Amino acid sequence: MQAAQGEISGQLRFQGLCRGLMAPAALIMLHGMKLILISGLSGSGKSVALNLLEDSGFYCVDNLPVVMLTVLVRMLQEEGVAKVAVAIDARAGHGIELLAGKIETLKAAGINLNFLFLFSHEETLLKRYSESRRRHPLATSELTLVEAIRAERALLEPISQLGHRIDTSGMKANGLREWIRQFIEAEPGQGLTLMFESFGFKHGLPLEADLVFDVRCLPNPYYDPELRPLTGRDQPVIDFLEGEAEVRRMREDICRFVASWLPNYIRDNRNYLTVAIGCTGGQHRSVYLAEWLAREFANRARVLVRHRTLACS
């Protein structure tokens, strides 16, 4: 009984310390720090992302309890650390529900903060766990791997829409590292970033897309044996597509639609707008159009371009 009372007393003292540290942290303007928060499903690539950020000069912390986030930021600010990356996952328990409030507090204090949420299809996660033979963090003697994955997805659902989402299904580690690198270089926190992403319908829709355009009706370079092994970034494919009136008309229509509605998305205080362009395989037509649109909007917004099929190959 005394041991239990002592444990409770210790917990209360710890919580009081956290509150005491977090209150000043909310009042002091913490200018100059760049903070990237990473969360998502186990097996979706958080370790790959955190390792890249560490290689890019970020001070990285893995599996931080949400209640300690403001405390950590204030301590690192006092130490003069300018770039910080923190991974938060389901092991944070029910404290995960506090994250939205923590993010608002830190932004109000002047932190240049962005949140990245990684996820994958259930089939992809099962395959990765089978190959790595690692234990899922929520797995118990009473939960199968599938049940643990679904339980984690439900637990993280409240925070899954707090920031930029990346579907890593089928993606190689090198492809994910390149996408994270683009994410870092986009300088988050300065307004909306417009992202053009190519994909192949036969591989499935990108779940993070805000707008989706189907360009499978356009002439397909795949049926030219000389163009088949190339991509929409190669000049022979570009020349083929730009010689087709339907392609020129489609790209102008998409450009006009995005340009017309972009101000509305900006007024909606979004950090990212993902425009997905899909053809059959995600190799020729969609890649060409995503590249072309990225160039067209380069002077109207901060632009990223991604090619899902190419990143998975």
N, C-alpha and C positions, 0 to 999 in steps of 0.2 A: 504493500500500500504506500509506504514511504517512498519507495523507488518510483512508483507511478506518479506520485505527487511531485517528486523531484524532476521527473521527465517533463511533466506538464509545465512546471515552473520554468524550466530551461527553455521550452518552446516559446512561452510567453515573453521571456526576456529577449530571445532571438527576434521574435516578431516585432517587439518594441524597438529593438535596434534598427531593424529594417525600416520601420516607419520613421524613426528619427533621422535616418540618412536620406530617405526618399523625399521628405518634406522640403529640406533645403534644395535638393536636386531639382525640384519642380519650380523653384523660385529663381535660381541662378540661370542666366542666359548662357547656354553652352555652345557658343558660336565656334566654328572651325572644325568640328568633328564630323566625319562622314561615317555613318553607321548603316550597315546592311544586315538585316535580319533574314535568316533562312529557316524555313520550316517545310513540312511536307511529309509524305508517306515514307516510311522506312523502306529502303531499297530503291527509291526514286532518284538517288544521286546526290544527296545532301553532302556526303563526305567528299565527293568529287568537286562539288562547288566550293566547299570550305577549304580544301587543299589548294585550289586555284587562287582563292582570295588570299590565302597565306603566302603563296608564291608571289602575289602581286603587292605585298607589303602591308597587308591588313593584320592587325592583332586579332587572332581568332579564338573564340571560346565555344566549346561544344556542349550541348545538353545543359544549358543554363536554366534554372528554375525561373519562371516568369517574374515571380515576386522580387528577384534579385536584379532584374534588368536595369532599373533606374539607378540602383546602388552601384552596379558595375560601371555604368557610363560615367557617373560622377567621379568615381575613383580614377578611371583612366583619363578623364579630362584633366584632373588635377596633376596627373603624371605627364601630361602633354602628348598623349597618344592621339593622333589625328585621324587614323583610319581603323575602324573596328568592324568585325564581322562576328555575329552571334548566331549559333544554331539552336533552335528550340523545337523539341519534338514531343511526341505523345507521352514521354516519360515525365513531362512536367505535370501530368495529371490534370485535375480540375482547375488548376491555376492558369491553364491555357485560356480560360475565359476572360482573364484580366488583361490579355495582350492588347486588345483594341484600345483600352484606356491608357495603357503604358505608351503606346505609339503616339497617341494624341498629346500626352504630357511631354514627351521628348520633342516632338515637332514644335510644340508651343514654346519650348525652352531654346529653340534655335538650332536643333540638331538637323543636319542634312540626312534624312532617314529614308530608306526604301526597304520594302518587304518583298521577299521572293518566296513563292510557294511552289514546290516541286511535287509532281504526282505522276502516276503511271496507271495503265490499265491493270486489272487484277491478273490477267494472264501473264503479263510481263513481269509483275512482281513475283508470281509463283515460279516462273522460270528462273529469275535471278536468285531467289532463295534456294532453289533446287541446285543450281550450279555452284553457288558459294558455300552451301551447306551451313550457313549461319543461322542462328536462332533469332526469330522475330522478337523485338523487345516486349511485346505484349503476350507472347506465347506462354501458356501455362499447361499443366497436365490436363486441364479441363477445356482448353481451347485448341482447336486445330489451327494450322497455318492460315487457311482460308478465313476462319472465324476471327483470328487475330488481325488480319489485314482489314476486314470489314469493320471490326471494332475500332481500329485506329482511324479509318476513314471517317466514321461517324464522330469520333472524338475531336478530330481536327476540322470538321466541317465549319464550325463557327468562325474560324480564322482563315479559311481557304480563299475568301474573296477580299482580304484586306490589302492585297498588293498585286504584283505581277505574277501570273501563273505560267509555268512551263510544263507541258506534257512531255515526259522523257520516254514514253513508250517506244520501244524498238531502237532507241538512240544509243549510239556508241559513246564511250567516255570522251573521246576526242571531240565529237560533235557537241556534246554538252559543255565541255570546257570552252569551246569557241563561243557558244551562246552566252555563257556566263561572262566571258571576256567582253562581249558586246554590251551586256547589261551594265558592267562596271564603267565602260567608256561612255555610256549614254548620259552620264552626269545626272542621276535622278534627283528629284526635288526641285527642278527648275521648270516644271510645266509638263505638258503632254508629250509623250514620245510616240511617234507613229511607226508601227511595225508592219512590214509586208512579209508574209510567210507563204512560200509555195508548198504544195503537198500533193500527194496522189490519192485519188478517191479509193483506189483499190487497197490502200493501206489504212483507210479510215479517216474520218474528219478530225482536225485538230480541235480538241475540246476547249482550248483557251481562246479561240477566235471570237471576235466581236462581229465581224462582217465576213461572209463567205461568198466568193464568186466562182461559179462553175464555168470553166472555159473548155470543156471537153468537146464542144461543138465546133471548135476551130480546126483548121487543117493540121494534121499531125506529122511532124518530121520523123516520127518513129518508123514510118513505112518507107522511108528512103534508107537503103542499106548503108549508105555512106554517113548519114546523119544519126543513125540509131545509137551508136556508142557514145555520141557527144551529149552535151547538156545545153540548156538555154543560155549559158554564159559563153558558149563558143561561137565565134564569128560566123561559120557556115550556117548554123542553126538560126542565128539572129538574122542573117541575110534572107534565109528562106521565109521566116515568119514576117519580116517587115515587107516582103514582097506580096503579101496577101492582104487584100483590102479588108477582109473580115477581121483579121487580127488588129489592123490599125483602128477599125471602128470600135472593136471591143475594148481596146486599151483606152481610147478616148472616152468611151462611155463610163468605164470604171473610174477613170481619173476625175471626170466631171461629177460623178456621184459622191466620191470621197471628199472632193474639194467643197462641194455644196454643204455637206453635213459636218465637216470637221469643226467649224466654229461652235456647233451645238455640243459636240463631245468635249470641247475645251471648256465651255461654260459649265459643263457637268462636273468639273474639277477632277477629271480622270488623269491618272499618271500615264497610262498606256492605252492605245487603241490598236488592236491587232486585226489586220485585214488579210484574210487568207485567200489565196488564189489556187484553185485546184484543177488539175487535168487528170488523165487516167493514171499515169505512173509517177507524176511529180518530177519529171526529168527535163522536159523540153519546154512546152508551152507555158506552164505555170512559173517555171524558173525565169524564163525570158520576161514575162509580164511583171513579176515581182521586182526584178532588177530595173526594168524600165520605169515603173511607178516610183520606185525609191529615188531614182534620179530626178523625176519630175517634181517630187515633193521636197527635195533636198533643201530648197530655199524657203519653204513654207513651214517646216517643223523639224524637230530633231527626228531623224529617220534611222531605223534599223531594218535590215533585210536578212531573212533566214530561209533556208531551204531544207525542209524536214526530210525528204527522201534522200537528198545528198548527204545529210548529216548522219543518216542511218546506214549508209552504204560503206 
